[in-house]
Amino acid sequence: MKTRLLLLIPALLMITSAYGQENNQQKFKKLDWLVGKWIRTNPQPGESGYETWTKASALKLTGKGVTQKGKKTIFVENLEFSVKGNDIFYVVMVTGEKQPTYFKLTELSNDGFTCENPQHDFPKKISYKRKGKNIQAVISGNGQSIDYNFVPAK
C-alpha cells in the first residue's frame, strides 16, 4: 500500500503542475483588454498621441503608436505581441530603425503586463496597467521613467 501511495504522489504533482501552467493562448486572452484605440492624455505641449491595437489571431496582437504635432505625424512605432519559441514578446519597430526590438513578457495579470529587454539602451522595461477604463503605460530604464496615460477613444 505504501508503494502505491509513493507512486501516486509524483503522478498527482505532475498533473497539478501541468494544469497550473497557462499556455500562450490563455495568456493572450489576458491581453484582450488592450484591443481598441487609446488616446494619450499627457502628451508634450502642442502634441497629441494614440495607440491602436487589433487582434490579428489567437496568438498575435498588432498595434501602432503615433505622435502628432498639429496635423503632422512626428513619430510612429509599429507594435506587436507575438510568440517566439515558447515565449511571448512585445515587439517594437520604430520608423527609421533597421531591426525591431524585442521585449520578453515577464509578468502578466488580468489588468496588466510587464515586458523587459535588459540589453536595450532605453527603455529596458515596458509596463501597462489597466486602471478602470484607462491605461497607464510606463517605459523605464537607466534611472529614467516616462508615463503614458491613455483613455479609450469614443
RALIN-V329289 format. One record per backbone hydrogen bond with DSSP energy under -1.0 kcal/mol. NH is the residue of the N-H (numbers start at 0). CO is the residue of the C=O. E is the energy in kcal/mol with one decimal. If there is no record, write none. Layout:
NH:CO:E + NH:CO:E
//
This chain:
4:0:-2.0 + 5:1:-2.3 + 6:2:-1.9 + 7:3:-2.0 + 8:4:-1.9 + 10:6:-1.0 + 11:7:-2.4 + 12:8:-2.2 + 13:9:-2.2 + 14:10:-2.1 + 15:11:-2.6 + 16:12:-2.4 + 17:13:-2.0 + 18:14:-2.1 + 19:15:-1.6 + 26:22:-2.0 + 27:23:-2.5 + 28:24:-1.5 + 30:27:-1.6 + 31:28:-1.2 + 33:30:-2.1 + 34:31:-1.6 + 35:52:-2.3 + 37:50:-3.5 + 38:150:-3.0 + 39:48:-2.8 + 40:148:-3.1 + 46:43:-2.3 + 47:67:-2.4 + 49:65:-2.1 + 50:37:-2.5 + 51:63:-2.1 + 52:35:-2.5 + 53:61:-2.9 + 55:59:-1.4 + 56:59:-2.0 + 59:56:-1.4 + 60:80:-2.0 + 61:53:-2.5 + 62:78:-3.0 + 63:51:-1.9 + 64:76:-3.0 + 65:49:-2.8 + 66:74:-2.5 + 67:47:-3.2 + 68:71:-3.0 + 71:68:-1.8 + 73:66:-2.6 + 74:66:-1.6 + 76:64:-2.4 + 77:92:-2.9 + 78:62:-2.9 + 79:90:-1.4 + 80:60:-2.6 + 81:88:-2.1 + 83:86:-2.7 + 86:83:-1.7 + 88:81:-3.0 + 89:102:-3.0 + 90:79:-3.7 + 91:100:-2.6 + 92:77:-2.8 + 94:75:-2.1 + 96:93:-2.5 + 100:91:-2.8 + 102:89:-2.2 + 103:115:-2.3 + 104:87:-3.0 + 105:113:-2.9 + 106:113:-1.7 + 108:111:-2.8 + 112:127:-2.2 + 113:106:-2.1 + 114:125:-2.8 + 115:103:-2.6 + 116:123:-2.9 + 119:116:-1.5 + 123:139:-2.7 + 124:139:-2.2 + 125:114:-2.8 + 126:137:-2.6 + 127:112:-2.3 + 128:135:-2.1 + 129:110:-3.6 + 130:133:-2.8 + 133:130:-2.0 + 134:149:-2.3 + 135:128:-2.6 + 136:147:-3.4 + 137:126:-2.9 + 138:145:-2.3 + 139:124:-2.4 + 140:143:-2.1 + 143:140:-2.3 + 145:138:-2.6 + 147:136:-3.3 + 149:134:-3.0 + 150:38:-2.2 + 152:36:-2.7
//
